[in-house]
Amino acid sequence: MDEIKVSPDYNWFRSTVPLKRIIVDDDDSKVWSLYDAGPKSIRCPIIFLPPVSGTAEVFFQQVLALTGWGYRVISLQYPVYWNLMEFCDGFRKLLDHLQLDKVHLFGASLGGFLAQKFAECTHKSPRVHSLILCNSFSDTSIFNQTWTANSFWLMPAFLLKKIVLGNFAKGPVDPKMADAIDFMVDRLESLNQSELASRLTLNCQNSYVEPHKIKDVAVTIIDVFDQSALSLEAKEEMYKLYPNARRAHLKTGGNFPYLCRSAEVNLYIQIHLRQFHGTRYAAISPAMVSAEELQVHDSHLSSNQNSEDEAIF
């Protein structure tokens, strides 16, 4: 139990990257928590958005690896927002506060849905340059919970946690996946009733992505072939919605591949971001590009030689 919490990498992350708290709304109870690491001269960083059960810490392995290669990385945790327009308005204000004109977004599950909706909401004055969608979805109706979405705010925290835990993997999993699940359960326990209720409301209230509004945004879809909370139909819908998206597949990884298959996920993020090198939307320090590209090349060769776990098209 708690293998990740006591790991050297996690403790190094917690001791070296400060957690910032920022208020951008008139309601000062709405606090954004975030880790902002890497060169501050980068004006188009990659921002990570967590799933329902996650906090800003769940992407610590991406923060450590990507900043080591010269990227600016922001991993955040959103305040309590009860509808999508409220979230999009708050996120836009946060980007304004951080003086970020455009960003790359990595979203896991609910985080991916929110990333798509934010890109859609700001399409007339674009704030999203690209999207990486990990185990994500485009239509909340897949969860068959739209009829209960307006009652989550009434439910006690233990019941909300039980709903979320019902989507976690059951049965035997490999040790790294088991550690990832334990860590996410711990993160889930740290969320209070209103945080959980609001996230489940956003996750389940009737809404879908309008792809024609974000057709010019570069997209990579990362998903897994083993058991996850997403149905095959939901994955196929994402492929249809983004026919030109790059697809990165992991043979295994469950709901949290960024924790238990971090090396592969980090490689896919690098491959996605590499297309912006040399432009004003690069998320990496120009001085680090050559070393980083060499590292990606070596990682790609190594992964192709040593396993058939992943493929990217």
C-alpha angles and dihedrals in degrees: 000000000000093000091150094047091057096039119119091236094055093045091048089051093050092047098046107034114062120221111233126202118206132182117201102158129079086244103077092199088074102088124175112210116201148162112220112189135165132040111343089206087076108097098186106051128168113257123201122215117196131223124252093279096041139097130196089273095066091081095051092120091055091047093051096044099042096045088050088060093049103266126135108233130186120190114188146183118211127227124238109298121165101196137032097246090054090051093048092049092049093047091049089052090050091054089048090051091050089046092237115150099185132005144185113240129209111190129183117205105309088013089059092049091050090048090054093046091049091051089049093046093052097039094117090056101021119220097166118075097177143355134219109192116195119192087334138149140213103209126047092207089081088079094057089221102108090110092057097040093097094053101054090092089065096052123097119247095251091057093048090051090050089054092052094044089054088072095053118104117277127203130025119344132169118272096258092052090047090052090049091052091048090051093049091049088054091049090048090054089056093061119092127224097267093046091053096040093050093048092049089048091053089045095053111026111111108276142124138188120260101216097192088069094058101033092123094056116102109237135194118187117206118191142154132237096214130071116317137148090262121088122226088248091058091051092048089051090056091052090051092047092052106031092166096047121120110246123215115187128193118197089214136009107111119210095330111045091150086068104036100029097031097143092058094042091049090051091053091049090053092048090050094048094044091077088069097051112125094024131098087256095061112131091202134078108257090228090062099048100095095048092045094050090050089051092050091050092051092046091050092051091046094049092047092050099042104040147009093214096117144034133184126197 
